[in-house]
């Protein structure tokens, strides 16, 4: 035993070095994946370019691409593994949204993980409205859409999609997004409800309910 012990120590040191090197490489790769992931948005930041963007909360991302038919596809993906932002770290959630790329458009994500979308006026010189892959057509008039949590007229808090320019539920709309909406007082909006002149705010109780529901969803 006294003869074998000195021979075992160098071998153990080599094993230890290999383990440490492996751990270090994995750590560096992990940090690289997190750092090189999609850009993390600030709450309310306006997006008007194709690409992938992480929600302010970091646990979701929005992918904005253009398909072969000339439509813009907006899809939300949820993070499967915390802190992992690689290509296989997300899974789709909900149905993608589609609209014509000819329109003026921009989107924004607020602090409650709610996705706001503005679609501009459809000019008839572009032809008739196209059928969207998700079904139906978009309106000729400009419109604002919301995907996420919102309060109903009875005060209930639900999760889903809403046409804000029809429901009039503008509370919590991001400031940058709201200020960028063009021609808010123009007749080209058609028969939609009047857009408020000032950005509506949530009450303290509404903010608490939204925050609690958002925390439970993580």
C-alpha positions in Angstrom: 0.0 0.0 0.0 2.8 2.4 0.8 4.2 1.9 -2.7 0.9 2.3 -4.5 -0.2 5.5 -2.7 2.3 7.9 -4.4 1.3 6.6 -7.8 -2.4 7.2 -7.1 -2.0 10.8 -6.1 -0.8 12.1 -9.6 -3.6 10.2 -11.2 -6.2 11.7 -8.8 -4.8 15.2 -9.5 -5.2 14.6 -13.3 -8.8 13.6 -12.7 -9.5 16.6 -10.5 -8.0 19.0 -13.2 -10.2 17.4 -15.9 -13.3 17.8 -13.7 -12.5 21.4 -13.0 -11.7 22.2 -16.6 -15.0 20.6 -17.7 -17.0 22.6 -15.2 -15.3 25.8 -16.2 -16.0 25.2 -19.9 -19.7 24.4 -19.2 -19.9 27.6 -17.1 -18.4 29.7 -19.8 -20.7 28.2 -22.4 -23.7 28.8 -20.1 -22.8 32.4 -19.6 -22.3 32.8 -23.3 -25.8 31.5 -24.0 -27.4 33.9 -21.5 -25.4 36.9 -22.8 -25.9 36.1 -26.5 -29.6 35.5 -26.1 -32.3 37.8 -27.6 -32.2 41.5 -26.6 -34.1 42.1 -23.3 -36.6 44.9 -23.7 -37.3 47.7 -21.3 -40.9 48.0 -20.2 -42.9 49.9 -22.8 -40.0 50.0 -25.3 -41.3 50.3 -28.9 -40.3 47.7 -31.5 -40.7 48.2 -35.2 -38.1 45.8 -36.7 -38.0 42.1 -37.3 -36.2 40.0 -34.8 -36.4 38.2 -31.4 -36.8 40.2 -28.2 -37.0 39.0 -24.6 -39.8 40.3 -22.4 -38.8 42.7 -19.6 -39.5 39.8 -17.1 -37.0 37.7 -19.0 -39.1 34.5 -19.0 -40.7 35.1 -22.5 -39.7 36.3 -25.9 -41.5 37.7 -28.9 -40.5 36.6 -32.4 -41.4 39.0 -35.3 -40.8 37.5 -38.7 -42.1 37.9 -42.3 -43.6 34.9 -44.1 -43.6 34.1 -47.8 -47.0 35.7 -48.3 -45.9 39.1 -47.2 -47.4 38.8 -43.7 -45.8 39.7 -40.4 -45.9 36.9 -37.9 -45.8 37.7 -34.2 -45.3 34.8 -31.9 -44.7 34.6 -28.1 -42.5 31.9 -26.6 -42.2 30.9 -22.9 -38.8 30.0 -21.4 -38.6 26.3 -20.6 -35.3 26.4 -18.5 -34.7 29.4 -16.2 -31.8 31.7 -17.4 -31.3 29.6 -20.5 -31.8 31.7 -23.6 -30.5 29.3 -26.3 -32.4 28.3 -29.4 -34.1 25.3 -27.7 -34.8 27.1 -24.4 -38.3 28.3 -25.4 -41.6 26.7 -26.3 -44.5 28.4 -28.2 -47.4 29.8 -26.1 -50.7 30.9 -27.6 -51.5 31.4 -31.3 -49.3 33.5 -33.5 -50.7 36.8 -34.7 -50.5 37.9 -38.4 -51.0 41.1 -40.3 -50.0 42.6 -43.6 -46.4 43.9 -43.9 -47.6 46.8 -46.1 -49.1 48.4 -43.0 -47.4 50.7 -40.6 -46.9 48.7 -37.4 -45.1 48.6 -34.1 -45.4 46.7 -30.9 -44.5 47.0 -27.2 -44.4 44.9 -24.1 -45.4 46.5 -20.8 -44.2 45.6 -17.3 -47.0 43.1 -16.9 -45.9 40.9 -19.9 -48.7 42.3 -22.0 -48.0 42.7 -25.8 -49.5 45.8 -27.5 -49.7 45.9 -31.3 -50.5 48.9 -33.5 -51.6 48.2 -37.1 -51.9 51.2 -39.5 -54.5 52.0 -42.1 -54.8 49.6 -45.0 -54.6 51.5 -48.3 -57.0 50.2 -50.9 -54.4 50.7 -53.6 -52.6 47.7 -52.1 -55.6 45.5 -53.2 -58.2 43.7 -51.1 -57.5 42.5 -47.6 -55.7 39.2 -47.4 -56.9 36.2 -45.5 -54.5 35.7 -42.6 -53.1 32.2 -41.7 -54.7 32.5 -38.3 -58.1 33.0 -40.0 -60.1 36.1 -41.0 -58.9 39.4 -42.1 -57.7 42.5 -40.3 -59.7 45.7 -40.5 -59.1 48.5 -43.0 -59.0 51.1 -40.3 -56.0 51.4 -37.9 -56.4 49.3 -34.7 -54.6 48.6 -31.5 -54.5 45.0 -30.1 -53.6 43.7 -26.7 -52.4 40.1 -25.8 -52.2 39.3 -22.1 -54.1 40.2 -18.9 -56.8 42.8 -18.9 -59.8 43.9 -16.8 -63.3 43.3 -18.1 -66.2 45.8 -17.8 -67.3 44.0 -14.7 -63.9 44.3 -13.0 -62.8 40.7 -13.6 -59.2 40.0 -14.5 -58.8 37.7 -17.5 -56.0 36.6 -19.9 -56.5 36.6 -23.7 -56.7 39.0 -26.6 -58.5 42.3 -26.9 -59.1 44.9 -29.6 -58.4 48.0 -27.5 -59.7 50.4 -30.1 -63.1 48.6 -29.9 -63.3 47.9 -26.2 -61.8 51.2 -25.1 -59.8 49.6 -22.3 -56.6 51.6 -22.6 -55.5 51.4 -18.9 -51.8 50.7 -18.5 -50.9 51.4 -22.2 -47.1 52.1 -22.3 -46.3 55.7 -22.7 -43.9 55.3 -25.6 -46.4 53.2 -27.5 -49.3 55.5 -26.8 -47.4 58.6 -27.8 -46.4 57.0 -31.1 -49.9 56.3 -32.3 -50.4 58.6 -35.3 -53.6 60.6 -36.1 -55.3 59.7 -32.8 -58.0 62.3 -33.6 -58.3 61.5 -37.3 -61.5 60.2 -38.9 -59.6 57.5 -40.7 -60.1 55.4 -37.5 -63.6 54.7 -38.7 -66.2 53.8 -36.1 -63.9 52.8 -33.3 -64.3 54.3 -29.9 -62.5 57.6 -29.4 -58.9 57.3 -28.3 -58.2 59.1 -25.0 -56.2 62.3 -25.1 -54.3 61.2 -22.0 -52.9 57.8 -21.2 -55.2 56.0 -18.7 -53.5 54.6 -15.6 -54.3 51.6 -13.4 -55.5 52.1 -9.9 -53.3 50.9 -7.0 -55.6 47.9 -6.4 -55.5 46.9 -10.1 -51.7 47.1 -10.1 -51.6 44.8 -7.1 -53.9 42.3 -8.8 -51.8 42.3 -12.0 -48.6 41.9 -10.1 -49.9 39.0 -8.0 -51.2 37.2 -11.0 -47.9 37.8 -12.9 -45.9 36.4 -10.0 -48.1 33.3 -9.8 -47.6 32.6 -13.5 -43.8 32.5 -13.3 
